[in-house]
Amino acid sequence: MYLEVHVSHGIDGGAPHRGQPSHSLVPSTSPLAGLSPKNQRRLSSALIGVYAVLVSEMQLFGTAHWEASGPAYYADHELFGDLYEASQQELDGTIERITAYVGPGFVMGQEAGRLVPQWFERWRLAGSGSWIRAALVAEQDLRREIGKAVTALRAAGPSAGGMASWLQGLLENHDLVLFHLQQRSAPA
């Protein structure tokens, strides 16, 4: 048996946000099933947000790796190559945990599919030709989305503890990513 959960996103000022309603199905055995409809939507939206940013960030890192150029070509190529490889592992681990927490089929919905190109385009424009600047904006957005998800998970109760801990760990891993990007963006 499945519960219908309404989740939606759109674009506002360049950043993806909630927009027109659409639907996702959540198994009735999911911890979401015990939440109020409002909290189901909030938690679903937050987890989809994290997933979409991670997919988008992996795409950004891969593109920056392949398109690195200029005087710092090799350093940027290597940095983004490392970030691209690490992001694949993070995305896989996150999808596995979301699926275990919420149920199969949840993360691959149309909401995330619409958000990925929106995030990527936001970062590309914000970078103004600099993949480092684009990645710095992406990291800020990832932090914000993880923060929303951790808040929603904590409100969901003790059954969300493992998922919240995973996301906190992910955030801590990205402290190092942010540090490396900031070092590359600092004037020599």
Disulfide bonds with the S-S distance in Angstrom:
none
